[in-house]
Amino acid sequence: YSEDALVEQPAIALLAQLGWETVNAYHEFDHGPSALGRETKAEVVLKLRLRLALLRINPDVSIEAIHEAIAELTRDRSRMSMVAANREIYHLLKNGVRVPMSDPEGDGETVEVVRVVDWDDPTQNDYLLCSQFWVTGEMHTRRADLVGFVNGLPLVFIELKAAHRRLETAFTGNLRDYKDTIPQLFWPNALIILSNGSQSRVGSVTAGWEHFAEWKKVGSEDEPGRVSLETMLRGVCEPARLLNLVENFTLFQEVPGGLIKLTAKNHQYLGVNNALAAMADIRQRDGKLGVFWHTQGSGKSVAMIFFAQKVLRKLAGNWTFLAS
């Protein structure tokens, strides 16, 4: 009845089924060089995988630009706050790394844009799930249960507890400690999942416990809600859904307490995607997309920002949005 047998191994098996390559990294440094290509446990980006992915999805970009992009993605951001570092890397993920290059035929400069993720074709990206992943910070070494790497970047962090343990302890007893002792692991992070097998919640790097949310439905608002780790992983970590969440359902906002990161809740994700699907036959709908109905305090305003953000990024057209 251990955490490993009842929670971790089924999670690994399901993620493998969803298309993730899986590796147990517990003995990564026990027998010489790391099989993941890391030089030390302080490194959190798998540079070999990152380089191969960048070469694959940027066939027309120079090798020099690829190297500069890797340097920018992996540079030390320890002088920044965690959320500021996270926002900076997120913009590189979403929009690509702009690399100034000298123009060999003139005196000026050209700019090459290195795409970090292929948002349009999820199959062109590399998905690796590492279990028991060691990371060393300035003073301490910690071992993360599961870390999901996309193109060598640690975008998904999963903390697991045994089924009989209160899920909140994954936040108060583990996640807080990891963010303090190995903050570099969270600079590129997109989503954090906490689970004890029967209960699961997902949130951002700045989310308090009360803002970690369940994910009860995978593909449709009509399906019966089910709280389980399987529903969470299928709904959030299936590669196409994960990329959709990262690209189109992430926001940074300045609030009185400082900068925060917002990620979509289940109902926002499904509702916005339904509205986008209705855009395809908007003429037949007489310009109406339907009613986006949620309860008070459920984040309707943020959902509308997600909607506008995805329309502007994914649908060609000269769009204007009015708020009333």
N, C-alpha and C positions, 0 to 999 in steps of 0.2 A: 504493500500500500504506500509505496514511496512516491515522492514528487516526481522522480525520474520516470518510474514505470507508468504511473497513472496520468501524468500531465505532460511532461516534457517529450517523451518518446512518441505518444500519439500526435502531438503538435508537429514534431519533426516529420513524421510520416505523412501527415496531411499536407504540409507545405511542399514536400517532395512531390506529392500527387498534383499539386497546383502548379508545378513547374520550377521549383527552386532546387538547385543543386545543394546538397547538404554535406557538411563535414563536421566532425567532432574535433575541436581545437584544444582539448584539454592537454594533450601531450605535444603541442605545436613546437616547443623549443627543447624537447627532451633529447632529441637525437640529431643534433647539428642544426643546419639552417632551417628556417621556418618553411613549411610546405606552402604557406600562404604568401611567402615573399616578404614578410616583415623583417626588418633588421633588429628591432627591439619591440618589447611589449608596449612601449609608449606610442607607437604608431597605430593609428586607428583607420587609416585609409590603405586599402590593398592596392598599391601603386601598379603592380604588374597587371592586374585585372583592369584597373582604370585606364592604363595606357592602351591595352588591347581594345577596350571598348571605344575609346576616343578615336583610335585609328579606323575602326570598323564603321563608325557612324559619321566620320568626317573624312571621306576618301579624297576630297579635293583640298584639304588643308595641309599646310607644310608641316614637316616634322618639328621644326623649330617652334611653331605655334602650339603644337601638341605639348611639347615640353614646358613651354611657358604656362599653358593652361593647368597642367598638373602642379606646377610650382605654386600657382595662385590658389588652387583648391586645397593644397596641403600646407600652406604657410601657417606659421604660429600666430594664433589669435588670442593668446592668453591674457593680453592686456585689455581685451574687450570684455564686456559683459557676455554671458552665455547667449542671451537672446539677441544681442547685437551681432555676435559672430554667426549665429544661426540665420539671421535675416540676410547677412551678407552672402553666405554660401547659398542660401535659398535662391537669391536673385541670379547667382551664377548657374545654378541648376536649371532654373526656369528659362532664362534668356540666353544662356551661353556665356562663355568667357571671351571678352573682346581683347585681342592681343595686338598691340601696335607693332608693326613690322616695317623696317626700312624698305623703301622702294628701290629695287636694284636699278631701275631705269630713270630715276630722278633724284631730286634732293629731298623730297617730302617723305611722308609715311603713309602706309596703307594699314588697314585694320582687318585682321582675320577673326572671324567669330567661330569659336570652337564649341560645338554643341556637346553638352555633358550627358544628356539623356535624349534618346529618340522618343519623343512624346507621341508621335503619330503611329509608330509601329513597335508595340511593346516587345515583339519577338527579337528585335535587334539589340536589346539590352541584355546584360548579364545579371543573373539573380543567384546569389550565394547565401545560404543560411549557415552560420557558424554557431554551434553549441559550445558552451563552456569556453568562452572567449576571454582570454586574459588581457587586462589593460593596466598599465602602470602610470600613475600620476606623479605629482611632484614628491609625494611622501608615501603613498600607499599603492598596493596592487589589488585589484578587484577582478572577480570572474563573473562575467555576465552570462545569464542562462542562454539566451538566444539573441543573436544580432543578425539582421537581414541586410546584406550589402547589395546595392544596385550599382553596377559598373564600378565596383570596388569601394563605394562610399556607404558608410553605415547609416542607412536611412530608417531602419526599423529596429527598435529596442523592445525586447519582450522579457519581462520579469515574471517568473512563475513561482507559485507557492503550492504546498501540498493541499489536497482537497479539504482537509480538516482545519486549515489555517484561515483566519479572517483575511479577506482580500486587501483590506486597508493597510495591513502590515507590509504589503509589497510596496506601498507608497511611502509610508512613514518610516519603515525600518530598512528599506533597501534603496529605493529610487533616490530619496533625498541624499543618502550617503554617496551613491554613485555620482550624482551631480556635483557634490562637493569635492570628491577625491579624484575623479577621472572626468573632468568637465569636457575634455577634448572629444570624447566619444559622442557628445551631444551637440557639438557645433554643426555637423551636417544633418542631424536627426530630423526626420519628417514626422514620425508617429511613435508613440510609446504605448505599448499594450501591457496591461497587468491582468493576470488570471490565476485562479486556483483550480481551473478545470470546469467547475460548474458555474462560476461567476467570472465575467471578463469585462474590462473597461479599457477605453482608448482615450488618449489625450495628447496634448502638445508639451513641449519642454517647459512652458511657463504655467501650465494648468495646475491649479490646486486640486486636492482630492475631490472636492465637490464638483469640479468641472470635468472630471473623467467620466465618460458616458458609455452606456451599454450599446451594443450593436446587435439588434434583434432580427433584422431582415436582410437578406442578401441582395436580391435582385428586383423585388417588387413590394410596393406598399400593401398589396393584396394578400401576400403570403402571411401565414400565422407567425407571430413573433416568438422567438426562441432564444433564451439567454444561455449561451454555451460558448466554449472556446472554439468549437468547430464553426459556429455561425460567425464569430468574430473573425477568424482567419480567412474563411471563404469570402466574407464581405469586405475585408480590408486589405488582405495580403495577396489575393489573386492578382497577378502582375498588372493586368489592364486596369483593374479597379484601383490598385495602389497608385499607379501613375496618374489616373484621373484625380484621385484625392490630393496628391501632392501638387499637381499642376494647377488645378482649377478650384480647389477647396481649401486653400490656405491663405490666411490674411495676417498681417502685422498691424497693430493699432497702438497709437499713443493714448494712454489713459492716465488719470490723475496719479496712479501709482507707478507709472513708467510704461515701457514698451511691453506689449504682450503678443503672443502668437495664438491665433484662432484656427482650429481645424473643424471641419464639418461634423455635425452629429448625423446619425443615421437618417432621421427624417428630412434633414436639409439636403443630404446627398441624393436621396431618392426623389424628393420633390423637385429639386433643380433639374435633375436629369430628365424627369418626366416633362417638365416645361420645355427643355431643349428639344426633346423628341417631338413635341407638339409644334415647334417652329418649322419642322419640315413640311407640314401641310397647313401653314397659317392662312393661306388664301381660302382653302376650303372651310376653315374655321371662322371666316369673316374677321380675321385679325385678332381673334380671341384665343388665348392659350389655356383657359380654364381658371379655376379658383385655387390659389395656393393657401390652404387653410391649416393653421396650427394654433395651438393654445397660447394664451398670453405668457410672455416670458420665454417662449421656445426658440427665439432667435430669428424671427421673420425678417428683420431688417438686415441681419448678416446674411441670411439666405438670399436676399435680393442682391446683395453685393456679389455673392458667389455666382448668381445667375448672370449678372451684367459682365462680370469678369470672364466667365466662360464663353458667353456670346461674342465678346470682343476678340477673344483669342481663337475661337474655333469656327465661327461663322462669318463668311465674307459679307461685307456690306457696310454702309455708312450709318451706323446705329446711333440713336439718341435715346437717353434714358431720362425720364422725368420722375421726380419724387414728390409725393404729396402727403 
